[in-house]
Amino acid sequence: MRQAVGSRAAWLGLILLGLAGCTSPGMAPVDERSPAHRTVKSEGARPATPQIAPSTNGLHTVQRGDTLYAIAFANGLDYREIAIWNQLESADRILVGQVLRLTPPAGAVEIKPLDDEPAPSARPLTDPPVLREPLAQLLTYSDANWAQVSGARPATPPAPVAASPTPAAPVQATAPPAPSSAASSASASVDTWLWPVDGTLIGRFGAAGGKGIDIAGARNTPVRAVAAGKVVYSGSGLRGYGRLLIIKHAGEFLSAYAHNETILVKEGDMVTAGQKIALMGDSDADRVKLHFEIRRYGKPLDPLTYLPERS
């Protein structure tokens, strides 16, 4: 009996010793690893959308991640047009490997939504813009180009052909109608020439190959016609002359006025001697000046032999 009691006490002691070990305040060791060895798995992560390059042949092969909107944006198109051109049932459904055309098929009509168009606005009617200069090709200087813009005859006038004698025509009983004042002034002989502008003579005929004279002055000084005549050219088509004005006078004379700031007459106008025809400037020139020429049959002449002497 005493032996049985001792065995039972020993068995209870072992049980208590095991419970004491389980309730020890010490923490069990944990195997910690460096963060470099950890594997992080992102739930729901998607691959990056590839960069779409503009098409060079009017076609696009659908890649994984492409959308119709991105394809349209990369090619500067409306996604609705691409859907129509490719007969897509839905703009949200395209397949990898599918080849999409980016140009309308033959006979297709481009569709633009009304909300993309700007709303019309009421504006008062205005006069059309006025062309300050005729639009023309800029020509390099040559005698042929000068003749082209001025309508001048060849430098050497044709020799008169001797006519066979014919009986005198009977005298008209009625006098011919009197010509208009503008026409008569243009056809009359040039007896008096006027200076084209007030200023200082800074370049003479023949100096450094000059085909006229140069007169310096203030910007917007009035430039006047040296004799009555008809404007045959007004523009900037001859290189080196800037805004150029050419007037044809009686006896096949031409007067030319270059480097103007503003031209006040137009081709076809009849002008009188001393009429203001332009304003002095520096167009296509290194300073404000008037380059003035007199020509006959296209040949340059020294203007100082025709203009009156100045004191």
Stockholm file with secondary structure:
# STOCKHOLM 1.0

chainA/1-311         MRQAVGSRAAWLGLILLGLAGCTSPGMAPVDERSPAHRTVKSEGARPATPQIAPSTNGLHTVQRGDTLYAIAFANGLDYREIAIWNQLESADRILVGQVLRLTPPAGAVEIKPLDDEPAPSARPLTDPPVLREPLAQLLTYSDANWAQVSGARPATPPAPVAASPTPAAPVQATAPPAPSSAASSASASVDTWLWPVDGTLIGRFGAAGGKGIDIAGARNTPVRAVAAGKVVYSGSGLRGYGRLLIIKHAGEFLSAYAHNETILVKEGDMVTAGQKIALMGDSDADRVKLHFEIRRYGKPLDPLTYLPERS
#=GR chainA/1-311 SS CHHHHHHHHHHHHHHHHHHHHHTCSSCCCCCCCCGGGCCCCCTTCCCCCCCCCCCSSSEEECCTTCCHHHHHHHTTCCHHHHHHHTTCSCTTCCCTTCEEECSCCTTCCCCCCGGGSCCCCCCCCCCCCCCSSCCCCCBCCCHHHHHHHHCCCCSSCCCCCCCCCCCCCCCCSSCCCCCCHHHHHHHSCCCCCCCSSSSEEEECTTGGGCSSEEEECCTTCEEECSSSEEEEEEESCBTTSCEEEEEEEGGGEEEEEEEEEEECCCTTCEECTTCEEEEEBCTTSSSSEEEEEEEETTEEECGGGTSCCCC
#=GC SS_cons         CHHHHHHHHHHHHHHHHHHHHHTCSSCCCCCCCCGGGCCCCCTTCCCCCCCCCCCSSSEEECCTTCCHHHHHHHTTCCHHHHHHHTTCSCTTCCCTTCEEECSCCTTCCCCCCGGGSCCCCCCCCCCCCCCSSCCCCCBCCCHHHHHHHHCCCCSSCCCCCCCCCCCCCCCCSSCCCCCCHHHHHHHSCCCCCCCSSSSEEEECTTGGGCSSEEEECCTTCEEECSSSEEEEEEESCBTTSCEEEEEEEGGGEEEEEEEEEEECCCTTCEECTTCEEEEEBCTTSSSSEEEEEEEETTEEECGGGTSCCCC
//
